[in-house]
Amino acid sequence: MDIQKIISDVLAKLEGDDNLIAKFTADPVKTLEGLLNVDLPDDQINAVIDAIKAKLNLNEVAENASGILGAIKNIFKK
């Protein structure tokens, strides 16, 4: 089973779906198993969960950084 493909597929499903992200955040194991329709061993599912959480946090950090940079630019425009 290709773990990287699973991570990519799950991220694609989570992207832009705040309800699904909330479900994943509340119960990542159950949400993943529901999305994948597969029962992964604990070590594999935990690795997938950690990778997805890291990717989601990186996306949030990038969005926040972009917003901060925009705010700084606006300060200097005045």
N, C-alpha and C positions, 0 to 999 in steps of 0.2 A: 504494500500500500504506500503510495507516494504522499508523505506527510506535507511536503511543500504545496502540492496540488490541493490537498484538503484545506490548508490554511488560506490559499488564494481563493478557493471556492467560497469558503465561509466569509472571508472578508468582503467578497463581492456581494454576498447576500446581506451582510450587515450594513454595508455602505448606504447611508442615507435613510436607514430604517430605525428611527429612534426607539420605537417599541421593541424591536428585536434586539437592539443593543441593550436596552434596559433588562430584557429577559436574560440575555447573555451575562450581564453584569450580576444579576441576582442569582442565577443558577447556571453557570457555564456548562457543566457536565450534561445536564438534562437538555439544555438548548442545543448543544452540539450534537448530541445523539439524535435529537429530533430533526435537526437540519440534515444530518448525514444519513439517517436511517441505518446506522451501523453502531455496533457496540465495540468500542475500542478498549484495549487493555489500559489500565490506569496510567501507566508510565507514558503511553503514547497520547492519551487524551489530555493529560496534564501538560505535556510538551506543546500540544496544539493550542491549548488554552493560554499558556504563557506567551507563545508567539503572537497569537491574535491580540491579547491585551497589550503587548508591546507595540504592535503595529497601530492599534487604535490610539494609544497614548501619543505615539509619534505624530499621527495625523492631527491630534488636538494641539500638540505643542506647535506644530507648523502653522496651524490656523491662528493660534494665539500670538505667535511671533509676527505673523503677517499683520495682524490687527495692531499690535504694539508699534511696529515700524510705520504703519500708516498714521497712527496718532502722533508719532514723533515728527513725521514729515509735515503734518498739519500745524504743529507748534511753530516750526520754522517758517511756514508760509505767512504767518501773521506779522 
